[in-house]
């Protein structure tokens, strides 16, 4: 039994081609995709990139997931997966799941409620087994404990009501892991209950998966397997797609300017153009002088010409915003009148003058320029905005050089604060403030790369999390978001629009309009022969 939704469904407006397929599904064939680099590992719970979720999500199941046939992620589109049903208690602090029976892990061992308990104990740092990295541990700040009530029932006990908790469990970042497999094994040879079994990863060459013939969802998957060819050059991989060497592009790999070329050269391609719920932003090492000076950080926010970023990178199709995806595509983003009052979103000539004055106050100027290093991930979607950033920083007397970090090492590098200034992209696994605020701005979160910590503001994070009145919660979220921008916690530049393309023979795939991390189960996808 699915309870009534506490939050209104997301009303988004986006340009999205959703093909309708009338033909019956056909079994067979291997989906060929390209991948932009070596995934850091195969352990979804230890990574923070769709370089892992895209290929490996099909290995696993969740308790619940966002409906793979719908183009929206919201509480209204959460459906059962390993759970058959769920219900809240009267206090809204306990959610109990009834579980599928007869499900087996890829190694033949039975799935039980104990595996669910072990997974969330692992995420909370309980027990002997430990994750090497735990980027979303903070998601479960409100989880008191997880109990296996019997083999086929599990209960999550919360400290306070949290309407979005079910959505967290539906994310592509929330698979159930097996109790009997060590975390180290999950990095290199992951075992799941999902539609595809991991075969092998050849560094700098390929990642391969094969159909799980004993998948507990009868008749699925339709594909015999998935193969990913690692191609680090974006121009080479896009040309490969145009030449029909690949069935599908990497998520968000086709920029708006590139999309025109792809469609001209391959008019039949089906391309999903959407708000990705990924933002361009700057991370600044607040522990390293002179960036420990708030005036220097604020000057950088004033220097950003956000309209120029959007025009150059996205042909004007992106959106300015704060932490949350802005309206009309996002529910929680600040409206334009609220956003306009935050530092760096006013008249650009006046903003640059404010930035210059702040830099002079910090001891810098036209005759005493600051030398710095801008680090970024060595993929085109990071490098391109980094070049624009370096050019714009010159206006406030900062001369920066570019340093690229190997793709699979990027998150580990910034987590160790081994940078001065970083051009970063932040994706929200779920379009909800509980993900954005706690993961990226809570004190001590592994994904809080700048080390920002405001305990008074964090108390408001917790307050909004418990609110069931959407409009009241929204206003509090705007207040929090405006404060984060004023504090220059992580200066936001723009929200990123891009495209994912596939050949017309790829059937049954539906891309989400407000997220990038939960589309990749691939159990419904088939190839038209």
N, C-alpha and C positions, 0 to 999 in steps of 0.2 A: 504494500500500500504506500503510495507516495503522498506525503503530507502537502497541504496547501503551501504554495510558495510564499515566503516572507517578503521577497523583493519583487518589484515589478519587472517584467521582462524587458530586455534591452531593446530600445527602438533606435535602430541605426540606419543611416542613409549612406550608401556607398555604391560605387560603380562596380558591379560584380556580375560576370557572366556565369550563370548556373545552368549547365546543360541539362536537358531532360531526356532520359533514356527510356525508350519504350521496349526495346528488345530484351529478350530473356538473357540472364547472365550465362556466360560461357566459361567453362572451367579450362584451365591450362595456360601455359605461357609464363614467361618470366618478365617482370617489370624491370626495365633498364632505366636507371636514373644516374645522374652525376652527383658527385659530392665535392665540396670546395676544399676539403683538406682532411687530414687524419682526425677522427673524433678523439677527444682526450681520453675517453674510455667508453665501455659499453654499459656502465652503471648509471642509469638515469638519475638515481637519488644523489649521486656524487657530482653531477655536472650541472652547468647553468647555460646550456646552449642547445639550439635545435640541431647542431652538428651531432649531438647524441640522440635527442628525442626523435628526429626524423627517421634515421635508419632503425633504431632499436625499439621504438614504441610497439611495433608489431610482435615483439618477443613476449610481451607482458599483457596482463589484464589489470584493471582497477577494480575496486569495489563498485564504483559507479563511474560513468564517463559522460562527456558531452556527446549527444546524439551525433553520430558520424554522417547521418543523412540530412542534418539541418545545417544551415549556414550561419547560425548564431550560437554563441556561448552565453548561457544564462541559467539561473536556477530552473527556469521553465523547460530547458532542453537537457536536463540531467536525466539519464536513463540507467537502468540496472546493468551491471556487468557481472562480476563475481557475486555480487549481492542479488538476491531475487526481489527483496523489498526492504523498506526501512521505515522507522517511525521515531518521532521525538516524544519524550515524556512531557508531563504537564509543565515542568519548570523550564523546558527548552534548554536543559544542560546535559541531557543524555540522548544520544541517537543510537538506536539498535538496528543492526542489519541481520537479516536472514540470508544464509549463503547457499550457493549452488552446491548440489551433491554430485559426487562422481567425477569431479574435476581432478586431473592429474598434471603434475609438473612434467616438463619435457623429459626428465630422467625417469618417469614412471611412478614417482612417489605421490601419495595423495595430498591434495590441498585441503587444509582445515582452517578453522578460526584461529588456531595457534599461529599460522603464518601471518595473518593480519596483525595479531598482537605483536609478533616478533618484528614486523616491519616498522610499526610506529614506535616500539621500544627502541629500535635501532636509530630512528630519526631523532628521538629525544635523548639519545646518549645513554640509555639504560642497558644493563646487561654487559656481558663480556665482549661481544662482537662490537666493533667500532668502524665507522665510516672514515675514510681518509679525509674526505671533504664532505661537508654537510651544509650546502648553501641555503637550504630551506628549512633548517631546524627551527628558525624563528617563526615559521608558519604556525607552529604548534605550541606557541607561548601559552595558549589558553587550554591546552589539553592536559587534564589531570592524570588520566591513565586510560589504557585500553585493556579491556578484559575479554578473554575468550570464555563466553558463558557455557558453551558446549561446542562440539565439533563444527556445528553449523550455525552458530550465532555469536556475534561479537558486538560489544558496546563501547562507544567512545564517551568518556565522562569529561565534561568541560567545567571550568571554574565559573564561567558566566555565559549567558546566552550569546550565540555567535551565528547570526543568520547565514553568513557566507561559508560556514564550515563545510557544508555539502559540496559547494563549488570547488573548494580546495581539493577535495577528494576526487573530483571529476577531472582535474587537470591531467594533461599528458605527463606531468612531472610526478604523478602520484601512483605508480604501479605497486602491486603487492609483490614482495620478494619471498623466496622460500627460506624457512627457518634453517634448513639443513645445509645451505650453501653459504660459504664464507664470503664476506664482502670483497675480498681480494679476487676470488674466482669470478664474481659478478662483473668485475672490470674487464676481464679478458675473455670469459666464456659464460656469458649470462644465461641463466636458466629461468624460464618463465612458464606460464600456462597459456600463452597467446597463440595466435594463428601461424606464426613463423618461428622456426628454430634458427638460432645463430649457427653459421657454418665456419666462417673464418674472416679474419681481417688481415690483409696484406698491406703493410705500411706503404703509403704513397701509391698504392695500386688499386685496391678494391675492398669492398665489404660484401659478404654474401650471406643470404638467408634462404632457407628452404621451407616449403609448406609443412606445417604440422599435420600429419595424416590422422592424428588422434584428437584433433581440436574438439573441444566439448560443445562448441556451437556447430551443430550438424550441418554439413554441406558447405561450410566455410573453412578456409578462405578459397576463393576461386583461382587465385594465382598459384602457380607451382613454386614461385619464389620471387625474390627481389635481389638485384645486383646493382651495386653502386660503384661507379668508376671514379676514382679520385683524380680530379683535374684542378690544379691550383690556379691556373690562369682563367679569369672570367671570360675573356674574349674567346679563348679556345673552347671552353665548355659551352658557351652560347652558340658558337658556330657548329659544334657537335649536335646540339639540339636542332638547329635549323636544318642540318644535313640529315636529320632523322636517325642519328646514332643513339639517341636517348628518347625515352618515352615521356620523361618529366624533368623539369628543371629543379634546382634546389629552391627551397622556400625563400621567397622575397629576393631572389638573385637578379631578377629582371627589373632594373630601374625604369622609371617612367620614360626617360630619354631612350633607353635601350629597347623598350617595348615597341616603339615605332618601327625600328629596324627588324625586330623579330617578326612582326606581323606583315611587313612588306615582303620578307623573304620566305615566310611560311604562313600564308594567309589562313590556312586551315587550323592553325594552332588555337587551342582553347586557353585563354589567359584570364586568370582571376586578378583583377586590379582592386585593391582594397586598402583601408587603413590597417596596418600590420599590428598595431598596439605596441610598436617599438619606437623609442624616442632617441634622437641624437642628443647627447648631453656631454658636459665637461665634468670630469672628476679631477679634483685638485687635492694634492697631498697637504693636508692642513697641518701636518707635523713637521714640515720642512720649510725653513726660511727661504724666501720671504713670503711664502704662501700661507704661513701661519698668521699673517697679518690680514684681518678681515677686509681692510681697505683694498688690498691687492686683489682679493677674490671678488669683491663687489665691482671693482673696476673692470674685471674680465667679463662680468655679466653685462655691464653697460656697453662693452665694446662689440658684443655680438649683433651683427646685422642678420636677424633671423629670416627676414624676407629674402635676403640674398641667398641664404642656404636653400630655402625652399625653391626659389626660382632656378638656381643652378643644378641642384641635385634631383629635383622632382618636377621640373617644368611647371612649378607653381601649384602642384597638386597636394602638397603636404599641408600641415596645419601647425600654427603656433599654439603652445599650451604650456601648462605646468606639468605636474607629476602625472596626472590622469589624462587619458585619451580625451581630447576636447570634443564638445558637442559640434555637430549633431551625431557624430559617429559613436561617441562615448557618453555614458550616463553621468559620470562623476566629475568630468573636467570643468574647470572654471569657465564661466561665460565670458565673452569679450570684455564687458564693462568691468568685471572683477580683475581679469588678467591685465588690463591696461594700467592698473594702479600698481603693478608690481615692478621692481627695478629691471630696467632693460627692455621694457615693452612700450616705451613712449616714443617721442620724436627722436630719430636716430642721431641727428646732428647734436641735439642737446644732450643725449645720452653719452656720446663719445666725449664731449667736453666734461661731463661729470666724471667719466672714467679717467680722463687725463688729470683732473684735479686730485682725484684720490691717489693716483700713482705719484704725483708730485708730493703729496702729503706723506707718502711712504718712502720718499727719498729718491724717486726716479723721475726722469724727464728726457727731453730731446737730447741733452748732452750727457745723460747718465742712464742709458737704456739697460733694461734687464735682459740678460741672456737666459734662455730656458730651453727645456726639451719637452716636446709633445710626443708622448708615446701612444701607439695605437696598434690594434690587431692587424696582422698582415693579410688582410682581405680587402677587396676593392670598396666594399660598403663602409669600411672604417677609414681607409686611406684617403678617399676622395674628400670627405668632410674635414679630415685633419689638415689637408692642404689649404682649404678655405679658412679654417680657424687660424692657422699660422699667419695668413695674410691679414686677417682682421685684427689680430693682436698687435700688429705693428702700429696701429693708430693710437695705442695707449703705451707706447714705448717698450713693448716686449718683442724681442727678436728671438724667435724659437726655431729650433731644428727638429726635423721629424725622425723618430726612432720607431721602427716597426718590430713587433713582437710576433714570433711564430704563432700561427693560429691556435694550435692546441695548448699553448702555454699562456695565452692572454689572461684568462681568469685567475690562474694561479699567481701571475705576476702582479696584478692589481690587488689581489687579496693580501699579498705580502707588502703592499704599499711601496713597491719597487718602481716608483715613477714620480715625476713632478706634476706635470699636467697630462691628463689622458683624454683623448677623444674616444668616447665610449658610446655604445648603443645599449639601451636597457629595454628588454622585452618584458611585458607583464604576462605571466602564465595564465592569469585569469583577470578579466576586467572588473576588478573589485579593489577598493582601498586597502583591505586587509593584506593583500599581496603587495601592493606598491609601497605602502607606508612601513610595514614591519620589515619586509625583506631588504629594502634599500635605505631606510633611515632610522631604524630602531638601534638603540645602543647595543653594541656587541654583535650585531648580525654579521655573518660572514660575507654577505653581499653588500654591506654598507662600506664600500671601498674607500670613502673619504674619511671614515671615522667620526662622522657627525653624530653628536649625542646631545639631545635636549630632553631631559626627563620630564619637564612640564608638558612639552609637546607630546611626548610619548604617552602621557596619561590621557591626552585627547585621542591618540590612536586607539587606546583601549575603550574609551567612551563611545566613539563612533562605531566600533566593531559590534557593540551590543545593541545598537539601535535598530528597531524594526520599521520605524517610520522613515520611508525613503527620502522624502523631501527634507525632513529635519536633519537626517544624516548627511544629505548632500550639502547643505549649508555649512555644517561643521567641517566637512571634508574640504570645501573651498577655503575656509578659514585656515585650516592646517596647511593646505597647499600654498596659499599666499605667504604664510610665515616661512615655509621652507624656501621659497624663492627669495624672500627678503634676507634670509640667513645665508644665502648662496650655498645651500647644502650640497647641491649638485646642479649647477646652472643648466637649465633646459634650453635647447635650441629649437627643435621642431619635432613633430611626430611624423613618422616615416611612412609614405605610401610607396608601394612597389607591386610587382606582379609575380605570380607563379604560373608557368605555362606547361601544358601537356599536349601530347599528340591526340587527335580526335579518336583514335582507337582505344584510348584509356577511358573506361566507363565506370560509373558508380562512385567517382571521387567528388566530394563536395568540400570546398574551401570555406573556412570560417571568416566572417567579416570583421570580427573584433578580437582576433587572437591568432597566434602563429605556432602554438606548441601542442595542440591537442587534436590535430587532424590526421594523425599518421598511423592509426591502427591498421588500415589498408585491408581489412577483412572483407569489405564490401566491393573492392575494386576488381575489375576484370578487363581483359583485353578482347576487343572485338576482332574476331578472326577474318 
